[in-house]
Amino acid sequence: MNLETAVWAEKWRPKTVDDCIIPDKVKKEIKELMADGNIPHLLFSGSAGTGKTTLARAIVNEMGGELLFINASLESGIDTVRTKVMQYSSTVSFSGNQKFVLFDEFDGMSRNSMESLRGIVEEFKNVRFFFTCNYKNRIIEAIQSRTTSIDFKVAPSDRSKLASQFFKRVLGILDSEGVEYDKKVVADLVTKYFPDFRRTLNELQRYSSSGKIDAGILVNASKENFTELFGYLKEKNFPEMRKWVAKNSDVEATVLFRDIYDNANDLIDPKSIPQVVLILADYLNRCSNSVDQEIMIAAAMTELMANVKWK
């Protein structure tokens, strides 16, 4: 099965900068950098699904370049830098086109690998390096100082415009895929996951197997979300848990806590359930008095991760 035709997020990925749904400020800056054909090394930072990787690929596509793509969260070791990147960077392009290396999710790469990459970025003038990350503060200063940094954070003034653009794009995809839909439900889903456009498309594709996008997708998506979170808690995977909380900032603490409480017998070792009840009650009270629910939910999940035995 061809991933690029099977997965909607890949199949319908924009191929040009103009087609990317990103803040106007970012699009304008990129076009200015591309204008003279000598684009610098770039560091894209921002939350998941906001178009960082898509924009990087679109730039390479428009410039007719050759691309080495590396998922840094999967290939995070120093061997990747020493073998793949060195070999690619040290050879001449047969077509004579600009060569690019894209490190996706670069904040997942080990510090030693980042350090070793610094010399390669400086040495090979024939290659442009693009980096994407969710958390810019996890990127070493030596890389940050050698790149032009672009923040994908969506300003409040841009939210309505971008959501509207994506909503229209989604309706076009659903029409092309022959899927029936309720416009209000699609609009609610876009709002729910904004600005994570990739997540929205993934949820729509998964639910489209029923033949129609209706209100059931909203309930279904919430249940799937919680299952994903519970897996991170069981694995004591703090980075992924924190990402989940950030991506699902629209989830109310009362809804999440109630779901954990209602399903405790299925999820948690019986001896740990009393502790779970105390933790949930404590943080339910704290959340009601807090101006930052995201931090409170993350703190509650951290306590559950550290002090509870999961099945």
C-alpha positions in Angstrom: 0.0 0.0 0.0 1.3 3.4 -1.0 1.4 5.7 2.1 1.1 8.8 0.0 -2.3 7.7 -1.5 -3.6 5.7 1.5 -3.3 8.3 4.2 -5.2 11.5 3.6 -2.7 13.7 5.4 -0.1 12.6 2.9 -2.4 12.3 -0.2 -3.7 15.8 0.2 -0.5 17.4 1.5 0.0 20.8 -0.2 2.8 20.9 -2.8 3.4 24.6 -2.9 3.9 27.4 -0.4 0.8 29.2 -1.6 -1.3 26.1 -0.9 0.0 25.8 2.7 -2.5 26.9 5.4 -0.2 28.9 7.6 -0.2 32.4 9.1 0.3 35.1 6.4 3.3 36.4 8.3 5.1 33.1 7.9 4.2 32.7 4.3 5.4 36.2 3.5 8.7 35.6 5.2 9.3 32.3 3.4 8.6 33.8 0.0 11.0 36.7 0.7 13.7 34.1 1.7 13.1 32.1 -1.4 13.1 35.1 -3.7 16.8 35.1 -4.6 17.1 31.3 -4.7 19.6 31.1 -1.9 17.4 30.1 1.1 19.2 29.8 4.5 19.1 27.0 7.0 15.6 27.0 8.7 14.3 26.1 12.1 10.5 25.8 12.2 9.0 25.6 15.7 5.4 25.2 16.9 2.8 22.7 18.0 2.0 19.4 16.2 0.1 19.4 12.9 0.5 23.1 12.1 2.2 22.7 8.7 5.9 22.8 9.6 6.9 19.7 7.7 4.4 20.4 4.9 5.9 23.9 4.4 9.5 22.5 4.4 8.6 19.9 1.7 6.8 22.6 -0.3 9.9 24.8 -0.3 12.0 21.9 -1.6 9.4 21.0 -4.2 9.2 24.6 -5.5 12.9 25.0 -5.7 13.3 21.7 -7.5 15.6 20.3 -4.9 16.7 16.9 -3.7 15.6 15.9 -0.2 16.9 13.6 2.5 14.1 13.2 5.1 15.0 12.1 8.6 12.4 11.5 11.4 14.7 12.6 14.2 12.4 11.1 16.9 12.9 7.7 15.4 16.5 8.1 14.1 17.9 10.1 17.1 21.3 8.5 17.4 24.6 9.9 16.4 25.1 7.1 13.8 22.3 8.8 11.7 24.4 11.9 11.5 27.7 10.1 10.8 26.3 7.8 8.1 23.2 9.1 6.4 23.7 12.8 6.6 27.5 12.7 6.0 27.2 10.4 3.0 24.3 12.5 1.5 26.0 15.8 2.1 29.4 14.8 0.8 28.2 13.8 -2.6 27.4 16.0 -5.6 23.8 16.1 -6.9 23.6 14.3 -10.2 20.9 16.7 -11.4 22.8 19.8 -10.3 19.8 20.8 -8.1 20.1 22.2 -4.5 20.3 19.5 -1.9 18.2 19.6 1.3 18.2 17.7 4.6 14.9 17.8 6.6 15.1 16.8 10.3 11.5 16.3 11.3 10.8 16.4 15.1 14.3 17.5 15.7 13.7 18.1 19.4 13.5 14.3 19.7 17.2 13.9 18.7 19.9 13.3 21.3 22.0 16.2 22.4 25.2 14.4 21.2 23.7 14.1 17.7 22.8 17.7 17.7 26.3 18.7 18.7 27.9 16.5 16.0 25.6 18.0 13.3 26.9 21.5 14.0 30.1 20.8 12.1 28.3 19.2 9.2 26.0 22.3 8.8 29.1 24.5 8.6 31.2 22.2 6.4 28.8 21.5 3.5 27.8 24.7 1.8 26.0 22.8 -1.0 23.3 21.6 1.4 20.5 23.5 3.2 19.3 22.1 6.5 15.7 22.4 7.6 14.6 21.5 11.2 11.1 21.2 12.6 10.4 20.9 16.3 7.6 21.3 18.8 9.8 22.8 21.6 12.4 25.2 20.4 14.0 25.4 23.9 15.2 21.7 23.4 17.3 22.7 20.4 20.9 23.5 21.3 22.1 27.1 20.8 24.7 26.0 18.3 21.9 24.9 15.8 19.6 27.8 16.7 22.4 30.3 15.9 23.0 28.8 12.5 19.4 28.9 11.3 16.7 31.4 10.6 14.0 30.6 13.1 10.3 30.8 12.2 7.6 30.4 14.8 4.4 28.7 13.8 2.4 29.9 16.8 -1.0 31.1 15.6 -1.9 34.6 16.8 -5.5 35.1 18.0 -6.0 37.4 15.1 -5.2 34.6 12.6 -7.2 31.8 14.2 -10.5 32.5 12.5 -9.0 32.9 9.0 -6.9 29.8 9.2 -9.7 27.7 10.6 -12.0 28.9 7.8 -9.4 28.1 5.2 -8.9 24.6 6.6 -12.6 24.0 6.9 -13.1 24.7 3.2 -10.1 22.5 2.4 -11.5 19.7 4.4 -14.9 19.9 2.7 -13.2 19.7 -0.7 -11.3 16.5 0.5 -14.4 14.9 1.8 -16.2 15.7 -1.5 -13.3 14.2 -3.5 -13.2 11.1 -1.3 -17.0 10.6 -1.8 -17.8 10.9 2.0 -21.1 12.3 3.2 -20.8 14.8 6.0 -22.7 17.1 8.3 -21.1 20.6 7.8 -21.6 21.6 11.5 -19.9 18.4 12.7 -16.9 19.0 10.5 -16.7 22.6 11.7 -16.9 21.4 15.3 -14.1 18.9 14.6 -11.9 21.6 13.0 -12.5 23.8 16.0 -11.8 21.0 18.5 -8.4 20.1 17.1 -7.3 23.6 15.8 -4.5 24.3 14.9 -3.6 20.5 14.5 -4.7 20.1 10.9 -3.1 16.7 10.6 -5.0 15.3 13.6 -8.3 16.6 12.1 -7.7 14.8 8.8 -6.6 11.6 10.5 -9.8 11.6 12.6 -12.0 12.3 9.6 -10.4 9.5 7.6 -10.6 7.0 10.4 -14.3 7.7 11.0 -15.1 8.0 7.3 -15.1 4.2 7.0 -18.7 4.3 8.3 -19.6 6.2 5.1 -20.7 9.4 6.8 -19.2 12.1 9.1 -21.9 12.7 11.7 -22.0 13.7 15.4 -20.6 10.3 16.4 -17.1 11.3 15.4 -17.0 13.8 18.2 -17.8 11.2 20.9 -15.6 8.6 19.2 -12.6 11.0 18.9 -12.8 11.9 22.6 -12.7 8.2 23.6 -9.8 7.4 21.3 -8.0 10.4 22.8 -8.3 9.2 26.3 -7.1 5.7 25.4 -4.0 7.2 23.9 -3.4 9.2 27.0 -3.9 6.2 29.3 -1.2 4.3 27.3 1.3 7.1 28.0 0.5 7.0 31.7 1.0 3.3 31.8 4.3 3.5 30.0 5.4 6.5 32.2 6.0 8.4 29.0 6.1 11.9 30.3 7.1 13.7 27.0 4.2 12.2 25.1 1.8 12.7 28.0 2.8 16.4 28.0 2.3 16.7 24.3 -1.1 15.1 24.6 -2.2 17.6 27.2 -1.0 20.5 25.1 -2.8 19.2 22.0 -6.0 18.5 23.8 -6.2 21.8 25.7 -9.9 21.9 24.9 -10.6 18.8 27.1 -12.1 19.9 30.4 -10.5 18.5 33.5 -13.9 17.4 34.9 -14.6 15.3 31.8 -11.1 13.7 31.8 -11.1 13.1 35.5 -14.6 11.6 35.4 -13.6 9.2 32.6 -10.6 8.0 34.6 -12.8 7.5 37.7 -15.5 5.7 35.8 -13.0 3.3 34.1 -10.7 2.8 37.1 -11.6 -0.8 37.6 -10.6 -1.6 34.0 -7.5 0.6 33.9 -5.9 0.5 37.3 -4.7 -2.1 39.8 -7.3 -2.4 42.6 -4.8 -1.5 45.3 -4.1 1.8 43.5 -7.7 2.9 43.0 -8.0 4.7 46.5 -4.9 6.7 45.6 -6.4 7.6 42.2 -9.6 8.9 43.8 -7.6 11.1 46.2 -5.4 12.5 43.4 -8.4 13.2 41.2 -10.4 14.9 44.0 -7.3 17.0 44.9 -6.7 18.2 41.3 -10.4 18.7 40.6 -10.4 21.3 43.4 -7.1 22.9 42.2 -8.4 23.1 38.6 -11.5 25.0 39.7 -9.2 27.7 41.2 -6.5 27.8 38.6 -6.2 30.1 35.6 -4.0 27.5 33.7 -5.8 24.3 33.4 -3.2 22.8 31.1 -0.6 22.9 33.8 -3.0 21.5 36.4 -4.0 18.6 34.2 -0.4 17.8 33.3 0.5 17.9 37.0 -2.4 15.5 37.8 -1.4 13.1 35.1 2.2 13.2 36.4 1.0 12.2 39.8 -1.0 9.4 38.4 1.9 8.3 36.3 4.3 8.3 39.3 2.1 6.9 42.0 -0.4 4.5 40.4 0.0 1.0 39.1 -1.8 0.6 35.8 -3.1 -2.7 34.3 
